């Protein structure tokens, strides 16, 4: 079957994320040096006051990472938002809304109720957070300082939770939470674009808290914790892994328990940073994974893409399509289903992030709580350079 352009781009991006750049590495290496030089120049400009920075009148907690995508930022934002809400804090999430279509400079995705914007206007991750976090406001804006000031004025949050904020320097922050993937914390190939790192591991010195994602409780993490401490010092590190909640039918909304996927022939498809992880999760539940179709991260699906996925599923003998919640918000009414007269159901996998057994959850949450309380007590936020 002929591949669509989106299929090919997804396959190339997967090869790049795995460090398989081949002869292109000769070209990408000097580009990575230039990227690093530009990043250092930007940091120096902020430190010297050449670029304007500002603070908010409430605590600002940032969740970010060192690598480009795929380290669990969105599930971590959800997890931290739930914990802050359990502590009685009013939370507003700020996101850049990557991939959204231009609208106003600042837009309200949700005030804690039903989402007000589509995925095209909000971005897939902000809309997903708004759906999964009732009672938590979600705001999008390219300028995080401007968006934060609007949120404080209109929503009066106790805490602003900054999504993908580690490299963001314009809005001053009180706590930096950094996510690392336990299976590949530093990624292949070094700095972007030769590799997947936005910053070198030494940048972890700025972290107050570290979240290690995909940290299977059966793995020996002692060596990794020691390596992280070399860069992050005494910053508490929480080991987490993904817990599968179950499935829901994309068209009808009917829920299905996780056990319902066992022995089913499925085709997985996703436009996320690491779509092969979806296939791994399904195989772990006993599904017969006939294949995985990888689209670029944040891909906007077209009917042509979805027809191609359905045809491939039939050719491989799959009776079920499975995708992620992040993809589901971008599928909408054009989702695969009726193509050529045959119906293929589409199930959406629901996951959450949770601490693995034996992880220092209480100490980690206490450090988070102490940082927020300190910023609140001082009556100002953004005290860190």
C-alpha positions in Angstrom: 0.0 0.0 0.0 1.3 3.5 -0.9 2.3 5.5 2.1 0.9 9.0 2.7 3.2 11.9 3.3 2.3 11.9 6.9 3.3 8.2 7.2 6.7 9.0 5.7 7.3 12.0 8.0 6.3 9.9 11.0 8.7 7.1 10.1 11.6 9.6 9.5 10.9 11.3 12.9 11.0 8.0 14.6 14.4 7.2 13.1 15.7 10.6 14.3 14.4 10.1 17.8 16.2 6.7 17.9 19.5 8.3 16.8 19.4 6.7 13.3 20.4 9.9 11.3 23.0 8.2 9.2 25.2 10.5 7.0 22.9 13.4 7.9 24.7 13.5 11.2 27.6 15.2 9.5 25.4 18.1 8.7 23.4 18.2 11.9 26.4 18.2 14.3 27.6 21.8 13.4 23.9 22.9 13.4 23.7 21.5 17.0 26.7 23.6 17.9 25.1 26.7 16.5 21.9 25.9 18.4 23.8 25.6 21.6 25.6 28.9 21.0 22.2 30.6 20.3 20.7 29.2 23.4 23.6 30.4 25.6 23.3 33.8 24.1 19.6 33.9 24.9 20.3 32.9 28.5 22.9 35.6 28.9 20.6 38.2 27.5 18.0 37.3 30.2 20.5 37.2 33.0 21.8 40.7 32.0 18.4 42.2 31.7 18.5 42.8 28.0 15.3 40.8 27.6 12.4 41.7 29.8 11.1 39.3 32.4 8.2 39.5 34.8 6.5 37.8 37.8 3.0 37.0 38.9 1.3 37.7 42.2 0.8 33.9 42.8 3.0 30.9 42.9 4.3 29.7 39.5 5.2 26.0 39.2 6.8 24.8 35.9 6.8 21.3 34.4 9.2 20.8 31.6 12.0 18.5 30.3 15.4 18.4 28.7 14.4 16.5 25.5 12.1 17.2 22.6 8.7 15.6 23.5 7.9 12.1 24.7 8.9 12.4 28.3 5.5 12.5 29.9 5.1 16.3 30.5 1.3 16.3 30.0 0.6 13.4 32.4 2.9 15.0 34.9 1.1 18.3 34.6 -2.2 16.4 35.2 -0.7 14.6 38.2 0.7 17.7 39.8 -2.6 19.7 39.2 -4.5 16.9 41.0 -2.2 17.0 44.0 -2.3 20.8 44.2 -6.1 20.7 44.0 -6.3 18.0 46.7 -4.3 20.5 48.9 -7.1 23.0 48.4 -5.2 25.2 45.9 -7.0 26.8 42.9 -4.9 25.9 39.9 -4.7 27.4 36.4 -2.6 25.7 33.8 -0.8 27.8 31.2 0.2 26.3 27.9 1.7 27.6 24.7 -0.9 25.5 22.8 1.6 24.0 20.4 0.2 23.5 16.9 -3.0 25.5 17.5 -4.3 27.8 14.9 -3.8 31.5 15.6 -6.6 33.1 17.6 -6.4 35.8 20.3 -3.1 36.4 22.1 -4.6 34.7 25.2 -7.5 32.3 25.1 -9.4 30.4 27.8 -9.7 26.7 27.0 -11.7 26.0 30.2 -12.5 27.8 33.4 -12.8 24.4 35.1 -16.0 23.4 33.4 -16.6 22.1 29.9 -13.9 23.1 27.3 -14.8 26.2 25.3 -12.4 25.7 22.4 -11.7 23.0 19.7 -8.4 21.2 19.4 -7.6 23.5 16.4 -7.9 26.6 18.6 -6.7 25.2 21.9 -4.0 22.7 20.9 -4.4 19.0 21.6 -2.6 18.8 25.0 -4.4 21.8 26.6 -7.8 20.4 25.4 -6.9 17.0 26.8 -6.0 18.5 30.2 -9.2 20.5 30.2 -11.2 17.4 29.7 -9.4 15.3 32.3 -9.2 18.0 35.0 -12.6 19.3 35.9 -12.3 22.3 38.3 -8.9 23.3 36.8 -8.7 26.3 34.4 -6.6 26.0 31.3 -5.3 29.0 29.4 -3.3 29.2 26.2 -1.0 31.9 24.9 2.3 32.2 23.1 3.6 34.8 25.5 3.5 33.0 28.9 3.9 36.2 30.9 1.0 37.9 29.2 -1.1 34.8 29.5 -0.2 34.5 33.2 -1.1 38.1 34.0 -4.5 37.5 32.2 -5.1 34.3 34.2 -4.3 36.0 37.5 -6.6 38.9 36.7 -9.5 36.9 35.4 -9.3 33.6 37.3 -7.5 34.5 40.6 -5.6 31.2 40.9 -3.5 30.2 43.9 -1.0 28.5 41.6 -0.2 28.9 38.0 1.1 25.6 36.5 3.3 26.2 33.5 3.2 23.4 30.9 6.5 22.9 29.1 8.2 25.7 30.9 11.7 24.6 31.7 13.2 26.5 28.7 10.7 29.4 29.1 12.5 32.4 30.7 10.2 35.3 30.3 7.9 34.4 33.1 9.8 33.9 36.4 9.1 30.7 38.3 9.1 29.5 41.9 9.5 25.7 41.3 11.0 23.9 38.4 9.9 20.3 37.8 11.8 18.4 35.2 10.6 15.1 33.5 13.1 12.5 32.4 12.4 9.2 30.5 13.8 6.4 32.6 14.6 4.3 29.4 16.5 7.1 27.7 17.0 10.1 30.0 19.5 11.8 27.8 18.3 10.6 24.4 20.5 9.7 21.5 22.9 12.0 19.7 23.2 14.9 22.1 21.8 18.3 21.4 19.1 19.2 19.0 18.9 18.8 16.0 21.7 16.2 16.0 19.9 14.6 19.0 16.8 15.2 21.0 18.2 17.3 23.9 17.1 20.9 24.2 19.8 21.4 26.8 22.7 19.3 28.2 22.2 17.2 31.3 24.0 19.9 33.4 20.8 22.1 33.0 19.3 19.8 35.7 21.1 22.0 38.2 18.1 24.4 37.8 15.6 21.7 38.8 13.9 21.7 42.2 12.1 18.4 41.6 12.6 15.6 39.1 10.0 13.1 37.8 11.3 10.0 36.2 8.7 8.6 33.9 8.4 5.1 32.4 10.3 3.8 35.5 9.0 0.2 35.5 9.1 -0.9 39.1 10.9 -4.1 38.1 13.9 -2.1 36.9 16.9 -1.3 39.1 16.9 2.4 39.2 19.7 2.9 41.7 22.3 3.7 39.1 20.1 6.2 37.3 19.2 8.0 40.5 22.9 8.3 41.2 23.5 9.7 37.7 20.6 12.2 38.1 22.0 13.4 41.5 25.3 14.3 39.7 23.4 16.9 37.8 20.4 17.8 39.9 22.1 17.6 43.3 19.6 17.1 46.2 16.5 17.7 44.1 13.9 15.0 45.1 13.4 12.5 42.3 10.1 10.6 42.0 9.9 7.4 40.0 6.6 7.0 38.1 5.1 4.8 35.5 1.9 4.8 33.3 -1.1 3.1 34.7 -3.7 2.0 32.1 -7.2 3.1 33.1 -9.0 1.3 30.2 -10.5 2.2 26.9 -13.5 4.0 25.5 -15.1 3.8 22.1 -14.3 7.0 20.1 -17.7 7.1 18.4 -20.1 6.0 21.1 -18.1 6.8 24.3 -18.8 3.3 25.6 -16.1 2.3 28.2 -14.2 -0.9 28.0 -12.0 -2.5 30.7 -8.4 -3.0 30.0 -8.9 -6.8 29.9 -11.2 -6.4 26.9 -8.3 -5.9 24.5 -6.7 -9.3 25.2 -6.4 -11.6 22.1 -7.9 -8.8 19.8 -6.1 -8.1 16.5 -5.4 -4.4 16.6 -3.7 -1.7 14.6 -2.3 1.1 16.7 -2.0 4.6 15.2 -0.8 7.8 16.9 0.7 11.2 16.2 2.8 11.4 19.4 6.5 11.6 20.0 6.9 7.9 20.5 4.0 6.0 19.0 5.8 2.6 19.4 5.0 3.0 23.1 1.3 2.7 22.4 2.0 -0.7 20.7 4.1 -1.8 23.7 1.2 -1.0 26.1 -1.3 -2.9 24.0 0.9 -5.9 23.7 1.4 -5.8 27.4 -2.4 -6.2 27.8 -2.4 -9.3 25.6 -3.5 -7.6 22.3 -2.3 -9.0 19.0 -0.7 -5.9 17.6 -0.8 -6.2 13.8 1.2 -3.0 13.3 1.6 0.6 14.3 1.1 3.6 12.1 3.2 6.6 13.2 2.2 10.1 12.4 4.2 13.2 13.2 3.7 14.6 16.7 0.6 16.9 17.0 -0.5 15.8 13.5 -3.7 17.2 12.2 -5.6 14.2 10.7 -7.3 14.4 7.4 -9.9 12.1 6.0 -7.2 10.8 3.6 -4.9 9.8 6.5 -7.7 8.0 8.3 -8.9 6.1 5.2 -5.3 4.9 4.7 -5.2 3.7 8.4 -8.4 1.8 8.0 -7.3 0.2 4.7 -4.0 -0.8 6.3 -5.8 -2.4 9.3 -7.9 -4.5 7.0 -4.9 -5.6 5.0 -3.2 -6.7 8.1 -6.2 -8.6 9.5 -6.9 -6.2 12.4 -10.5 -5.9 13.6 -9.9 -2.9 15.9 -8.1 0.5 15.7 -6.6 1.9 18.9 -5.2 5.4 19.5 -4.3 7.7 22.3 -6.4 10.3 24.1 -4.1 13.0 22.7 -4.9 11.8 19.2 -8.6 11.5 19.9 -9.0 15.2 20.5 -7.7 15.8 17.0 -9.8 13.2 15.3 -13.2 14.7 15.6 -16.1 13.6 13.4 -13.8 12.5 10.6 -12.4 9.6 12.6 -12.0 6.2 10.8 -15.0 4.0 10.9 -17.1 3.5 7.8 -14.8 3.2 4.8 -15.7 1.1 1.8 -18.8 -0.2 3.6 -17.1 -1.9 6.5 -17.0 -0.6 10.1 -13.9 -0.8 12.2 -14.3 0.4 15.8 -11.8 2.8 17.3 -10.8 2.5 20.9 -9.1 5.3 22.8 -6.5 4.2 25.5 -6.7 6.1 28.8 -3.6 6.4 31.0 -2.5 8.2 34.0 0.9 8.7 35.7 1.4 7.4 39.2 4.3 6.7 41.6 5.9 3.3 41.4 6.0 1.1 44.5 8.6 2.3 47.0 9.0 5.7 45.4 9.4 8.6 47.9 6.0 10.0 47.1 5.4 11.7 50.5 8.7 13.4 50.5 8.3 14.6 46.9 4.8 16.0 47.5 6.0 17.6 50.7 8.8 19.4 48.7 6.2 20.6 46.2 3.8 21.8 48.9 6.7 23.6 50.7 7.7 25.4 47.6 4.2 26.6 46.9 3.6 27.6 50.5 6.9 29.6 50.5 6.0 31.5 47.4 2.5 32.2 48.8 3.8 33.3 52.2 6.2 35.7 50.6 3.4 37.2 48.7 5.1 37.1 45.4 6.2 34.6 42.8 9.0 34.3 40.2 11.8 34.9 42.7 14.2 32.7 40.8 16.6 33.9 38.1 
